[in-house]
Amino acid sequence: MISVRSPTATTAPRASARSLLLVALACAAGAVLALVAAARPWAVEVAVRPPPLPELRTARSGGDLYPWLPALAWVGLTGAGALLATRGAVRRLTGGLLLLAGAGLAFGAGVGAAGPGIGGGAGASPAWPVLTGLGGVAMAAAGGAAVLLSRHWPAMSARYDRAAAGRPDRAGRGAGSTPVARSAERPDALWDALDRGEDPTDR
């Protein structure tokens, strides 16, 4: 009997794996964007000193103003790898954490962009909070996609388990065959086999 594999059955796993990879890459890209943008100057604090001393200007990055922004971005970068390495409920939980972390980044960037002094002074730009918010939105979108689509995504560990199950051992037997526990044999049984003219290693 000749079995014909449906093209849909072949392309569906590939599409699922492709969507998983795209979501993980989007999450990682958003996290990196947020990390870089949060490390740039968001504001310049000006301290007025009595003459003839000049004004003292101090650039403050987004991480200086809101220390939890870089922490949330690191959560996104770690979660991108966790999406590839986990499965089932753990993967959905990871997606939920990424959704919350991305929303926190977007909220913090919005508060920072509306804050006083943001973008003021030389070297500070209002674009950095906006880019941080965009990175948070990308992370949140990736987390939401993971929650909704994770049940259709393949598990990396399961593929390696299947490969290991079908790999033959050194004696040419498959993983499903029963191995001979030579280490459990008694030394006197080996000598008895030699006395009978048998090769105890050929078992």
N, C-alpha and C positions, 0 to 999 in steps of 0.2 A: 504494500500500500504506500503510495507516494503522498507525503504531506507537503502542502504548500503553505509557507509562512506568509501571513498577511503583512503588507508593507506598513500598515498602521501599527501592528504589534512591534515592528522593528524600530520605527521612528519615534514611538512614544517614549521609551526609556531614554533615547538620546535627547529628546526635547526636554525631558525632566532634568537630566543632568546638566543640560545647557542653561536652563533657567536657574538652577541652583548656583552654578558658577557665576552667572551674571549678577544675581542678588548678592553673593558674597563679595564680588568685585565692587559693586556699587556701595556696599557698606564700608569696605576698606577705603575706597576713594573718598567717601564722605568723612570718615574719621581722620584721614590724613589731611584733608582740606581744613577741617576744624582745628586740628593740632597746629598746622602752620599759621592759620589766620589768627588763632588765639595767642600765638607767641609774638605777633607783630604789635607795634605801638597803636593803641586805641585812643589814647589821650595824653596830653602833656600838662602836668601840674606846674603852675607858676607860683613861686614864692617871692613876694616883693620884699626886698631888703632895703634898709636905709641908704641913701646916697653917701658916698659915690659907688657903693657896691651894686653890681648889676643884678638883674632878676635871676633867680635860680629856677631853671627849667628841668623837670624830671619826666622822662617818657614812661608811661605805664602801659603795659601790654594787657591783653584781655585776661590772661592768666593771673596777672597781678591784681586786676580789679575783681575778678571772679575766679578764685582758685579751683573751683569745682568743674570749670569748663574743660581744662585739659584732662582731668580724671574721667569725665564722661566720654571724651574722644578716645581715650585708651580703652575704655570698655567696648566701644564700637570696633576698634582695631582687633581686639582679642576675640570679640564675638564673631567677626567675619571668619576667622579660622575655625571657631567652634561650630559654625553652621556646616562646614565641610566634614568635621570629624564626628559629629553626633548624629543621633537618629531619634525618631519617635517623640515622646513627651519632652525629653531633654532638649531636642532641637526646637520644639515649640516654645519651651520656656526661655531658651536663648533668644528667640525672635521677640518674645514679649519684653525681655530686658533691653534689647536693642531699640525697640519702639519707645520705651520710656526714656532711655538715654538720649536718643535723638530728639525727642520732644523737649527734654531738659536743655539740650544744647540750643535748640531753636528759641526756646523761651529766654534763656540767658542772653543770647545774642540780641534778641529784640529789646530786652531791658537795657542792655549795654548801649545799643544804638540810640535809644531815646534818652540816655543819661546825659547830664550836663558835662560839657567839656569834651565829649567824644569827637574825635576828628579835629580838635583844635590844636594849633601849634604846628611847627615844622616837624615833618616825619610821621605825623599821625594822620590816619585816613579813615573816614567813615565806612570805607569799603570792607575793612577787615571784619567788623561785626556782621556785615551782610554775608560775607563768605563763610563765616563761622555758622551762621544760621542756615545757609544752604547745605553745608556739610551735615548739620543736624537733621535737616529734612530728608536728605539722602539716607541717613542711618535709620530714621523712623520708617521711611518707606520700605527699606530692606527688611526691617523687623516685622512690619505688618505683612509683607509678602511671605516671610518665613512662617508666620503663624497660620496663614491661610493655605499655603501650598506645600508645607513640609511633609504632609502625608503622601504626596505624590513624588517626592524626591528620593533618589537612591541613597543608600547608606554605603559609605566608603568601606567601612569595616566588613560589611556583608560580602562585598565583592572579593575582598582578600580571603575571607573565610571559605568561599566557594572555590577559589583557586587552590587554597591549601588542601581542601578536601579531595580534590581530584589529582593531586600531585603524587606520583609514585615514590616509594622510598628507595633506598639504595639497592635492595634486593629485587626491585622490579615489581613489587606488590603495590596495589593502590592503598589509599588511606583507609578504605573500608574493610580490608582484609585483616585477619587476626595475626599480629606479629608473634614471633617466637621469642619468648623471654629467656634468652640464653643465660642472662645473669642470675635467673632463679634456679637454674639446674644445679644439682649437687655435683661436686668434683668427682665423687666415686662413680656416679652414673656416666660421666664422660669417659672415665678409664674403662668401665665395663663395655662401653660401646666400642672403644678401641680394641679391646680384647676380642670382640666378636667380628672384628674386621670392618666395622662401620665407621663412617666419617661423621663425628658428632657436629661438625660445623655445617654439614649439608642438610639443614632442616628448615 
